[in-house]
């Protein structure tokens, strides 16, 4: 197979992959995958928080349930609004001079405002 044939074949494959990635079915599958990854991350955080509350502050079942009820309500209240995230970040900076993201060693990209 000549160099030109290889390049043509590579281009055709690239074009087919690009077309597949632009289908609604693929986009919906990616959206579901991203939502599931977000939920797993949230659950991991809640487990870590429950562990901390139990081990360091003696929380039992009722206290852990109260925390999770509070956390769920806040997540629902804030939803996917970036402003809620930004507001929380500013609150801790202004009131406690505490950079939560910096303490975690994270730098979060600002989402697109809709």
C-alpha atoms as a printed R data frame, in Angstrom:
    type eleno elety resid chain resno       x      y      z
1   ATOM     1    CA   UNK     A     1   0.000  0.000  0.000
2   ATOM     2    CA   UNK     A     2   1.429  3.319 -1.029
3   ATOM     3    CA   UNK     A     3   1.876  6.321  1.232
4   ATOM     4    CA   UNK     A     4  -1.002  8.121 -0.520
5   ATOM     5    CA   UNK     A     5  -3.338  5.129 -0.029
6   ATOM     6    CA   UNK     A     6  -2.468  5.010  3.684
7   ATOM     7    CA   UNK     A     7  -3.178  8.721  4.060
8   ATOM     8    CA   UNK     A     8  -6.484  8.377  2.202
9   ATOM     9    CA   UNK     A     9  -7.511  5.434  4.391
10  ATOM    10    CA   UNK     A    10  -6.523  7.332  7.546
11  ATOM    11    CA   UNK     A    11  -8.555 10.359  6.390
12  ATOM    12    CA   UNK     A    12 -11.630  8.196  5.687
13  ATOM    13    CA   UNK     A    13 -11.421  6.570  9.118
14  ATOM    14    CA   UNK     A    14 -11.011  9.957 10.790
15  ATOM    15    CA   UNK     A    15 -14.065 11.266  8.919
16  ATOM    16    CA   UNK     A    16 -16.170  8.245  9.954
17  ATOM    17    CA   UNK     A    17 -15.180  8.628 13.611
18  ATOM    18    CA   UNK     A    18 -15.964 12.340 13.478
19  ATOM    19    CA   UNK     A    19 -19.408 11.640 11.991
20  ATOM    20    CA   UNK     A    20 -20.146  9.041 14.668
21  ATOM    21    CA   UNK     A    21 -19.156 11.455 17.431
22  ATOM    22    CA   UNK     A    22 -21.541 14.084 16.072
23  ATOM    23    CA   UNK     A    23 -24.625 11.856 16.268
24  ATOM    24    CA   UNK     A    24 -27.278 12.616 18.874
25  ATOM    25    CA   UNK     A    25 -27.034  9.051 20.182
26  ATOM    26    CA   UNK     A    26 -23.323  9.492 20.941
27  ATOM    27    CA   UNK     A    27 -23.831 12.943 22.485
28  ATOM    28    CA   UNK     A    28 -26.614 11.618 24.741
29  ATOM    29    CA   UNK     A    29 -24.444  8.670 25.824
30  ATOM    30    CA   UNK     A    30 -21.591 11.066 26.706
31  ATOM    31    CA   UNK     A    31 -24.001 13.272 28.672
32  ATOM    32    CA   UNK     A    32 -25.226 10.256 30.662
33  ATOM    33    CA   UNK     A    33 -21.622  9.136 31.289
34  ATOM    34    CA   UNK     A    34 -20.730 12.619 32.567
35  ATOM    35    CA   UNK     A    35 -23.775 12.733 34.838
36  ATOM    36    CA   UNK     A    36 -22.922  9.326 36.286
37  ATOM    37    CA   UNK     A    37 -19.309 10.364 36.884
38  ATOM    38    CA   UNK     A    38 -20.542 13.485 38.670
39  ATOM    39    CA   UNK     A    39 -22.891 11.454 40.856
40  ATOM    40    CA   UNK     A    40 -20.108  8.995 41.741
41  ATOM    41    CA   UNK     A    41 -17.840 11.894 42.722
42  ATOM    42    CA   UNK     A    42 -20.586 13.442 44.861
43  ATOM    43    CA   UNK     A    43 -21.233 10.106 46.571
44  ATOM    44    CA   UNK     A    44 -17.530  9.627 47.293
45  ATOM    45    CA   UNK     A    45 -17.403 13.082 48.826
46  ATOM    46    CA   UNK     A    46 -20.444 12.327 50.983
47  ATOM    47    CA   UNK     A    47 -18.896  9.048 52.181
48  ATOM    48    CA   UNK     A    48 -15.675 10.873 53.093
49  ATOM    49    CA   UNK     A    49 -17.624 13.566 54.917
50  ATOM    50    CA   UNK     A    50 -19.697 10.997 56.812
51  ATOM    51    CA   UNK     A    51 -16.502  9.188 57.799
52  ATOM    52    CA   UNK     A    52 -14.977 12.439 59.066
53  ATOM    53    CA   UNK     A    53 -18.116 13.385 61.006
54  ATOM    54    CA   UNK     A    54 -18.282  9.933 62.560
55  ATOM    55    CA   UNK     A    55 -14.608  9.571 63.478
56  ATOM    56    CA   UNK     A    56 -13.760 13.145 64.471
57  ATOM    57    CA   UNK     A    57 -17.071 14.416 65.856
58  ATOM    58    CA   UNK     A    58 -18.841 11.278 67.022
59  ATOM    59    CA   UNK     A    59 -21.803 11.540 64.656
60  ATOM    60    CA   UNK     A    60 -24.162  8.583 64.711
61  ATOM    61    CA   UNK     A    61 -26.896  7.569 62.281
62  ATOM    62    CA   UNK     A    62 -29.223 10.515 63.009
63  ATOM    63    CA   UNK     A    63 -26.455 13.109 62.647
64  ATOM    64    CA   UNK     A    64 -25.234 11.530 59.410
65  ATOM    65    CA   UNK     A    65 -28.788 11.476 58.063
66  ATOM    66    CA   UNK     A    66 -29.177 15.159 58.939
67  ATOM    67    CA   UNK     A    67 -25.936 16.005 57.140
68  ATOM    68    CA   UNK     A    68 -26.977 14.065 54.014
69  ATOM    69    CA   UNK     A    69 -30.422 15.683 54.058
70  ATOM    70    CA   UNK     A    70 -28.756 19.104 54.239
71  ATOM    71    CA   UNK     A    71 -26.256 18.232 51.484
72  ATOM    72    CA   UNK     A    72 -28.964 16.918 49.159
73  ATOM    73    CA   UNK     A    73 -31.125 20.005 49.693
74  ATOM    74    CA   UNK     A    74 -28.188 22.319 48.925
75  ATOM    75    CA   UNK     A    75 -27.228 20.383 45.790
76  ATOM    76    CA   UNK     A    76 -30.823 20.549 44.552
77  ATOM    77    CA   UNK     A    77 -31.097 24.241 45.468
78  ATOM    78    CA   UNK     A    78 -27.891 25.208 43.705
79  ATOM    79    CA   UNK     A    79 -28.467 22.890 40.749
80  ATOM    80    CA   UNK     A    80 -26.108 23.373 37.872
81  ATOM    81    CA   UNK     A    81 -25.764 27.126 38.293
82  ATOM    82    CA   UNK     A    82 -22.139 28.164 38.204
83  ATOM    83    CA   UNK     A    83 -23.033 31.258 40.218
84  ATOM    84    CA   UNK     A    84 -23.843 29.086 43.252
85  ATOM    85    CA   UNK     A    85 -20.391 27.558 43.085
86  ATOM    86    CA   UNK     A    86 -18.798 30.967 42.624
87  ATOM    87    CA   UNK     A    87 -20.833 32.391 45.522
88  ATOM    88    CA   UNK     A    88 -19.618 29.650 47.874
89  ATOM    89    CA   UNK     A    89 -16.029 30.243 46.811
90  ATOM    90    CA   UNK     A    90 -16.357 34.015 47.447
91  ATOM    91    CA   UNK     A    91 -18.114 33.481 50.790
92  ATOM    92    CA   UNK     A    92 -15.205 31.572 52.301
93  ATOM    93    CA   UNK     A    93 -12.642 33.935 50.842
94  ATOM    94    CA   UNK     A    94 -14.411 37.050 52.137
95  ATOM    95    CA   UNK     A    95 -15.555 35.770 55.533
96  ATOM    96    CA   UNK     A    96 -12.643 33.558 56.523
97  ATOM    97    CA   UNK     A    97  -9.867 34.524 54.107
98  ATOM    98    CA   UNK     A    98  -9.880 30.822 53.238
99  ATOM    99    CA   UNK     A    99  -9.334 29.559 49.704
100 ATOM   100    CA   UNK     A   100 -11.143 26.209 49.700
101 ATOM   101    CA   UNK     A   101 -10.020 25.289 46.200
102 ATOM   102    CA   UNK     A   102  -6.455 26.302 47.002
103 ATOM   103    CA   UNK     A   103  -6.494 24.157 50.145
104 ATOM   104    CA   UNK     A   104  -7.594 21.238 47.988
105 ATOM   105    CA   UNK     A   105  -4.890 22.038 45.444
106 ATOM   106    CA   UNK     A   106  -7.512 22.501 42.730
107 ATOM   107    CA   UNK     A   107  -8.030 24.969 39.964
108 ATOM   108    CA   UNK     A   108 -11.534 24.767 38.515
109 ATOM   109    CA   UNK     A   109 -12.307 26.123 35.065
110 ATOM   110    CA   UNK     A   110 -15.154 28.584 35.002
111 ATOM   111    CA   UNK     A   111 -18.135 27.084 33.164
112 ATOM   112    CA   UNK     A   112 -19.907 28.829 30.345
113 ATOM   113    CA   UNK     A   113 -22.764 30.978 31.539
114 ATOM   114    CA   UNK     A   114 -26.008 30.108 29.748
